[in-house]
Amino acid sequence: MKRLQDFTVGDTFEAVREVDSYRPIYYAAASGDFNPIHIDPQVGRAAGYSGAILQGMCTFSWLSDACVAYLGDPARLRRIRARFTKPVQVGDVIRFQGRCVALEGPRIALELEATNQRGEEVLKGAVAEGHLGDG
């Protein structure tokens, strides 16, 4: 596991996820969110999309996962927030990027972004806080 001295203000990290046609179905089974717009491509098309759209919380969980991978331990992630700005559709490739913007003792602050393959932000105002110490 990374140690406190392994982190530096300015550090960056990235993760990329592709939304395959099964992802909304898998997430629906795990979360109980069976809203038809997520699992029925015809409903998604009727709503003006190219097909089914991914549950927002699945996108948010991928953002959290990118933070945990950088921090090295799920217990280190203390707070995360973001605003949903654009639906993620089946076939999209989402790039999650983060940057360490503050490090005060064991506390760390991250600025985050999530964009699709067209460069459109799918999450806005994303930030996370962590604690790198024992407590």
Backbone bond lengths (Angstrom), bond angles and torsions (degrees), N, CA, C in turn:
res aa  C-N    CA-C-N  psi(-1)  N-CA   C-N-CA  omega(-1)  CA-C   N-CA-C  phi
1 M - - - 1.446 - - 1.528 108.70 -
2 K 1.331 115.29 144.51 1.463 120.28 177.75 1.527 110.44 -63.12
3 R 1.313 114.59 144.54 1.463 120.84 177.34 1.524 109.19 -99.70
4 L 1.303 116.60 164.15 1.462 122.38 -179.25 1.524 111.46 -51.37
5 Q 1.321 116.94 -43.29 1.467 120.52 -177.50 1.532 113.04 -70.44
6 D 1.323 117.77 -8.70 1.463 121.44 177.66 1.531 112.63 -81.61
7 F 1.327 117.37 -9.66 1.463 122.09 -177.99 1.524 110.11 -101.94
8 T 1.340 116.27 141.86 1.460 122.48 -179.52 1.525 109.29 -141.30
9 V 1.323 116.62 141.37 1.463 119.93 173.01 1.528 107.56 -58.64
10 G 1.318 115.69 132.70 1.463 121.11 -177.27 1.516 113.16 102.45
11 D 1.344 117.47 -15.09 1.466 120.31 175.26 1.523 109.39 -54.18
12 T 1.322 116.34 144.44 1.461 120.91 175.75 1.520 109.45 -126.83
13 F 1.321 115.02 157.83 1.460 120.61 175.51 1.520 108.62 -149.25
14 E 1.317 115.67 162.42 1.461 120.73 -174.93 1.521 109.78 -152.11
15 A 1.313 115.13 148.25 1.463 122.52 172.21 1.526 107.15 -143.16
16 V 1.311 116.56 148.18 1.459 121.44 -179.76 1.521 108.08 -128.14
17 R 1.322 115.95 134.16 1.459 121.72 178.10 1.524 109.50 -131.57
18 E 1.325 115.84 135.94 1.461 121.24 175.29 1.520 108.71 -103.91
19 V 1.316 116.45 135.91 1.459 121.64 -178.61 1.524 108.54 -91.06
20 D 1.328 115.82 100.04 1.464 119.24 176.99 1.529 109.31 -81.78
21 S 1.315 116.70 169.03 1.469 120.89 -174.11 1.526 113.10 -66.20
22 Y 1.326 117.78 -17.96 1.459 120.40 -179.52 1.525 113.06 -90.26
23 R 1.322 117.88 -19.19 1.473 120.73 -173.92 1.525 113.05 -55.43
24 P 1.360 120.63 -47.47 1.468 118.95 179.15 1.534 112.53 -61.62
25 I 1.317 116.74 -32.38 1.466 120.50 179.57 1.526 109.92 -71.40
26 Y 1.330 116.86 -45.66 1.467 120.10 177.49 1.523 110.65 -59.86
27 Y 1.336 116.22 -43.84 1.460 119.00 -178.29 1.531 110.41 -67.75
28 A 1.321 117.40 -36.74 1.469 120.47 177.05 1.526 110.46 -59.98
29 A 1.330 116.10 -43.09 1.466 119.75 179.47 1.524 111.36 -64.53
30 A 1.326 116.76 -37.85 1.467 120.46 -178.38 1.526 112.07 -75.98
31 S 1.327 117.06 -33.33 1.469 120.42 -172.34 1.526 114.24 -103.87
32 G 1.322 116.33 -20.02 1.460 119.67 -174.65 1.521 113.07 85.16
33 D 1.336 117.69 5.20 1.464 121.88 -179.63 1.528 109.24 -89.51
34 F 1.324 115.24 85.67 1.458 121.33 -178.63 1.532 112.04 -98.40
35 N 1.325 117.77 27.42 1.457 120.93 176.31 1.529 107.42 -52.54
36 P 1.332 118.31 128.36 1.466 120.93 -175.86 1.528 114.95 -55.23
37 I 1.329 118.68 -27.65 1.470 119.73 179.99 1.530 111.36 -64.23
38 H 1.331 116.50 -20.22 1.458 120.87 -179.89 1.528 113.09 -91.37
39 I 1.312 117.77 -23.47 1.469 118.65 -173.30 1.525 114.42 -121.48
40 D 1.311 117.73 -9.10 1.465 120.85 -178.96 1.534 109.33 -119.55
41 P 1.336 117.34 108.02 1.469 120.42 -178.73 1.533 113.54 -56.31
42 Q 1.337 117.78 -32.41 1.467 120.10 179.39 1.527 111.20 -66.08
43 V 1.316 116.89 -38.27 1.465 120.54 177.73 1.529 109.25 -66.34
44 G 1.326 116.63 -41.33 1.462 120.25 176.99 1.517 112.00 -61.02
45 R 1.334 116.69 -43.34 1.468 120.43 178.44 1.529 110.77 -64.42
46 A 1.334 117.10 -40.06 1.471 120.70 178.59 1.531 111.21 -62.87
47 A 1.336 116.08 -26.52 1.471 120.89 178.88 1.531 111.89 -87.58
48 G 1.335 117.01 -0.37 1.460 120.37 176.19 1.515 115.51 100.40
49 Y 1.320 117.45 8.11 1.463 121.02 178.46 1.524 109.35 -101.84
50 S 1.325 116.24 174.00 1.466 119.62 -179.89 1.526 111.54 -78.19
51 G 1.296 117.16 -9.00 1.466 123.17 -179.74 1.517 108.58 169.75
52 A 1.324 115.46 -152.86 1.469 120.15 179.55 1.529 110.10 -62.87
53 I 1.332 115.84 149.70 1.469 120.43 175.89 1.526 108.95 -113.26
54 L 1.301 115.15 148.50 1.460 121.64 -178.85 1.526 110.34 -72.04
55 Q 1.321 115.88 144.19 1.462 120.52 174.46 1.528 108.84 -59.80
56 G 1.317 116.29 134.56 1.461 120.59 179.86 1.516 112.58 -57.82
57 M 1.316 116.57 -37.21 1.459 119.18 -178.90 1.529 112.09 -68.54
58 C 1.321 118.13 -23.10 1.467 119.84 174.04 1.527 109.06 -68.64
59 T 1.334 116.49 -44.85 1.465 120.10 176.39 1.525 110.04 -59.43
60 F 1.329 116.37 -43.67 1.461 121.59 179.86 1.532 110.81 -62.89
61 S 1.335 116.62 -38.56 1.477 119.16 179.17 1.525 110.94 -66.88
62 W 1.323 117.68 -33.68 1.467 120.29 176.23 1.523 110.73 -66.91
63 L 1.338 116.58 -37.39 1.464 120.52 175.87 1.529 109.55 -62.34
64 S 1.318 116.44 -45.37 1.470 121.04 177.87 1.517 111.02 -60.69
65 D 1.321 116.18 -41.47 1.464 121.09 179.82 1.528 111.13 -61.83
66 A 1.331 117.24 -39.45 1.473 120.50 177.87 1.526 110.21 -62.97
67 C 1.326 116.66 -39.94 1.472 120.46 177.93 1.520 111.22 -65.09
68 V 1.317 116.71 -44.73 1.469 121.12 -179.83 1.524 110.42 -62.40
69 A 1.328 117.42 -40.53 1.470 120.09 178.11 1.526 110.35 -60.85
70 Y 1.321 117.62 -40.45 1.469 121.33 178.33 1.526 111.20 -69.10
71 L 1.324 116.85 -44.96 1.464 120.79 -177.05 1.527 112.84 -72.59
72 G 1.328 116.83 -26.14 1.457 120.62 175.28 1.513 116.00 91.16
73 D 1.331 118.65 -4.73 1.465 121.35 -178.04 1.531 107.66 -162.59
74 P 1.342 118.20 128.39 1.461 119.82 -179.52 1.532 113.36 -58.53
75 A 1.325 117.42 -30.60 1.466 120.68 -179.31 1.528 112.06 -66.59
76 R 1.307 117.42 -17.64 1.467 120.65 -179.40 1.529 112.84 -78.39
77 L 1.303 117.93 -23.32 1.464 120.98 179.53 1.525 108.17 -80.73
78 R 1.316 116.27 114.23 1.462 120.49 -174.80 1.523 113.28 -102.45
79 R 1.326 117.34 -30.63 1.461 120.24 -174.94 1.526 107.99 -156.09
80 I 1.334 115.28 139.76 1.463 119.70 176.31 1.523 107.97 -149.52
81 R 1.327 115.22 142.23 1.461 118.35 177.41 1.524 109.14 -148.45
82 A 1.320 114.22 155.01 1.461 121.41 177.62 1.521 107.77 -164.32
83 R 1.309 115.39 158.99 1.461 121.61 176.42 1.527 107.56 -112.16
84 F 1.323 115.50 131.77 1.461 120.91 178.05 1.527 108.66 -75.39
85 T 1.341 116.87 126.82 1.463 119.68 -176.04 1.523 114.31 -121.26
86 K 1.319 117.52 -20.19 1.460 120.25 -177.40 1.527 108.14 -153.16
87 P 1.333 117.58 133.52 1.461 119.01 177.91 1.530 111.62 -63.12
88 V 1.307 115.05 145.02 1.461 122.48 175.36 1.527 106.70 -98.89
89 Q 1.320 115.64 127.01 1.454 120.64 -175.10 1.526 111.25 -107.61
90 V 1.314 114.75 156.57 1.461 120.31 174.28 1.528 107.39 -55.77
91 G 1.321 116.34 133.12 1.458 122.35 -177.74 1.518 113.43 98.41
92 D 1.334 117.07 -16.72 1.466 119.62 178.27 1.524 110.80 -69.21
93 V 1.315 115.03 150.51 1.465 122.71 172.41 1.525 105.56 -115.43
94 I 1.324 115.83 119.36 1.462 120.84 -175.22 1.525 109.42 -106.15
95 R 1.319 114.71 128.28 1.470 122.04 178.14 1.525 107.81 -106.19
96 F 1.321 115.06 120.90 1.463 122.21 177.53 1.518 107.58 -103.66
97 Q 1.321 116.24 125.30 1.462 120.64 179.77 1.519 108.95 -127.83
98 G 1.325 114.90 143.15 1.451 120.00 179.09 1.512 110.91 -138.31
99 R 1.332 114.35 158.14 1.459 120.63 179.61 1.518 108.34 -144.90
100 C 1.310 115.92 134.80 1.458 121.65 174.71 1.525 107.74 -75.07
101 V 1.336 116.75 120.01 1.466 120.42 -177.70 1.527 112.80 -109.97
102 A 1.323 117.21 -13.55 1.470 119.91 178.19 1.518 109.24 -157.06
103 L 1.311 114.10 143.95 1.460 121.63 178.49 1.524 106.22 -144.73
104 E 1.323 115.57 107.52 1.464 121.26 -179.16 1.520 108.11 -124.78
105 G 1.316 115.90 103.94 1.464 119.30 -174.14 1.512 108.37 60.25
106 P 1.332 117.42 -129.44 1.462 119.14 -179.92 1.531 113.92 -84.98
107 R 1.340 117.76 -2.49 1.465 120.39 -178.27 1.522 110.64 -89.29
108 I 1.333 114.80 138.64 1.461 120.99 -178.69 1.525 108.65 -131.42
109 A 1.331 116.21 142.14 1.464 121.99 177.33 1.523 108.66 -121.80
110 L 1.326 115.38 136.81 1.458 122.13 -177.65 1.523 110.14 -124.00
111 E 1.318 116.45 139.14 1.462 122.36 167.92 1.518 106.48 -103.28
112 L 1.322 116.32 137.26 1.460 121.66 -171.75 1.521 110.50 -130.31
113 E 1.322 115.15 155.13 1.461 119.81 171.06 1.513 109.18 -146.93
114 A 1.320 113.98 154.48 1.460 120.86 177.78 1.520 107.13 -136.75
115 T 1.326 116.20 122.40 1.462 121.47 -178.07 1.520 109.99 -130.26
116 N 1.329 115.32 151.54 1.460 118.95 175.61 1.528 109.90 -88.43
117 Q 1.316 116.41 -178.08 1.463 121.79 -175.72 1.527 112.62 -66.52
118 R 1.320 117.46 -12.97 1.466 121.45 176.67 1.530 111.47 -94.66
119 G 1.335 116.41 3.52 1.455 121.02 -179.72 1.519 113.98 80.85
120 E 1.324 117.64 9.58 1.468 121.97 179.79 1.525 109.86 -83.99
121 E 1.326 115.98 134.15 1.460 119.71 177.83 1.523 109.82 -71.19
122 V 1.321 116.80 128.43 1.463 120.81 176.61 1.525 110.88 -102.47
123 L 1.318 116.78 -18.85 1.464 123.51 171.87 1.518 106.87 -132.19
124 K 1.320 117.30 140.52 1.465 121.76 -177.71 1.524 109.10 -127.37
125 G 1.319 115.90 154.46 1.461 120.20 176.35 1.512 113.28 61.61
126 A 1.317 116.50 30.33 1.463 120.42 -175.40 1.525 110.79 -81.06
127 V 1.311 115.38 127.74 1.461 122.27 177.56 1.521 108.83 -141.94
128 A 1.316 114.97 155.59 1.464 120.30 176.88 1.516 108.90 -141.60
129 E 1.318 114.77 153.78 1.454 121.71 175.19 1.517 107.83 -127.64
130 G 1.313 114.45 144.51 1.452 119.47 178.97 1.508 111.41 -137.92
131 H 1.314 114.84 169.29 1.466 122.32 176.84 1.521 106.43 -131.80
132 L 1.326 116.14 119.95 1.461 121.54 -173.55 1.518 113.16 -94.84
133 G 1.324 117.32 0.39 1.460 120.52 -178.41 1.516 112.43 -93.09
134 D 1.302 115.21 -168.52 1.461 121.38 -178.06 1.522 112.72 -78.07
135 G 1.313 119.15 -23.00 1.465 121.23 -173.42 1.427 111.83 -110.80
